[in-house]
């Protein structure tokens, strides 16, 4: 529902953001077993990294945009932030294989805690993610890893 796609090589039709795909039935894709043959190879290539499932479990438990259309925008906005967070988490977890000095190891641990809070995410904490400076801290940390990669 959240993501748009444009008709082209990867999608057989246009779909605006905040509108369900016409192949969606409940929470399942009716053409999942034949995406490529149906002109939807872009769906096969996309990975939300678990952000969609986490959003529904932590931020919008028991809520459904089909029942309440006013949830579409906040769900889509929350998903966009949580998808970036999950991409960052994936990289942070990969850095655990690196032998880092204590200062960088401590910053990694702090970022992991911030990107995966013990209390979980809420819509308010997702909305304030950028304002907290976490993306900038993440970028600075990743840049500091160059000598260790």
C-alpha positions in Angstrom: 0.0 0.0 0.0 2.7 2.5 1.0 5.1 2.4 -2.0 4.4 3.7 -5.4 5.6 2.2 -8.6 5.7 3.3 -12.2 4.8 1.2 -15.2 7.9 0.0 -17.0 10.3 -2.9 -17.1 9.7 -3.9 -13.5 6.1 -3.1 -13.1 3.2 -3.8 -15.5 1.2 -0.8 -14.2 1.3 2.5 -12.4 0.4 2.4 -8.7 0.4 5.6 -6.6 1.6 5.6 -3.1 -1.0 5.0 -0.4 -3.1 2.8 -2.7 -3.2 -1.0 -2.5 -1.8 -3.0 -5.3 -4.6 -4.5 -7.3 -3.0 -8.0 -6.7 -3.2 -7.6 -2.9 -5.8 -9.9 -1.3 -5.8 -9.4 2.5 -2.1 -9.4 3.4 -1.1 -11.7 0.5 -0.1 -11.2 -3.1 -2.3 -13.2 -5.5 0.4 -13.3 -8.1 3.4 -14.0 -5.9 4.2 -17.3 -7.6 4.2 -15.7 -11.0 5.5 -12.1 -10.4 8.0 -12.1 -13.3 5.5 -13.6 -15.8 3.0 -11.0 -14.7 5.4 -8.1 -15.3 6.2 -7.5 -11.6 9.9 -8.4 -11.3 10.3 -5.3 -9.2 8.3 -6.8 -6.4 10.6 -9.9 -6.3 13.7 -7.6 -6.0 12.4 -5.5 -3.2 13.2 -6.3 0.5 11.8 -4.3 3.3 14.3 -5.9 5.7 11.5 -6.7 8.1 10.5 -3.1 8.6 6.9 -3.7 7.5 6.4 -6.5 9.9 8.0 -4.6 12.7 6.0 -1.5 12.0 2.8 -3.5 12.3 3.9 -5.4 15.4 5.3 -2.5 17.4 3.8 0.8 16.1 0.4 -0.2 14.8 -0.5 -3.5 16.5 -4.0 -4.7 15.6 -4.6 -1.7 13.3 -5.5 -2.0 9.7 -5.4 0.7 7.0 -8.2 -1.1 5.2 -10.5 -0.5 8.2 -9.3 3.0 8.8 -7.9 4.9 5.7 -6.5 7.7 7.9 -3.8 5.2 8.9 -2.3 5.0 5.4 -0.2 8.2 5.6 1.2 7.6 9.2 1.9 4.0 8.4 3.7 4.9 5.1 5.7 7.6 6.8 6.6 5.3 9.7 7.5 2.6 7.3 9.9 4.9 5.3 11.8 5.7 8.5 11.8 2.2 9.8 13.1 0.8 6.5 16.1 3.2 6.7 16.6 2.1 10.3 16.6 -1.5 9.3 19.1 -0.9 6.5 21.3 0.8 9.1 20.9 -2.0 11.5 22.0 -4.5 8.8 25.2 -2.5 8.3 25.9 -2.0 12.0 25.5 -5.8 12.6 27.9 -6.5 9.8 30.5 -4.2 11.5 30.6 -6.6 14.4 33.0 -8.7 12.4 35.5 -5.8 12.5 38.2 -5.5 15.2 37.6 -1.9 16.2 39.3 0.3 18.8 37.3 0.8 22.0 35.9 4.3 21.0 34.4 3.0 17.7 33.2 -0.2 19.3 31.4 1.9 22.0 29.9 4.1 19.3 28.7 1.0 17.4 27.1 -0.3 20.6 25.4 3.0 21.2 24.1 3.2 17.7 22.8 -0.4 17.9 20.9 0.5 21.0 19.5 3.6 19.3 18.6 1.8 16.1 17.0 -1.1 18.1 15.6 0.4 21.3 14.7 -2.0 24.0 11.3 -0.3 24.4 10.6 -0.6 20.7 9.5 2.0 18.2 6.5 4.3 18.4 5.2 6.6 15.7 6.5 9.6 17.8 10.0 8.1 18.1 10.1 7.3 14.4 9.0 10.8 13.5 11.8 12.2 15.7 14.5 9.9 14.4 16.1 12.4 12.0 15.8 15.2 14.5 17.8 13.2 17.1 20.8 13.3 14.8 21.0 9.5 14.5 21.5 9.4 10.7 24.4 11.9 11.0 26.0 9.9 13.8 25.6 6.7 11.7 27.2 8.3 8.7 30.1 9.6 10.8 30.6 6.2 12.3 30.5 4.4 8.9 33.0 6.9 7.5 35.4 6.3 10.5 35.5 2.5 9.6 37.4 3.1 6.3 40.8 2.2 7.9 39.4 -1.0 9.3 37.7 -2.4 6.2 
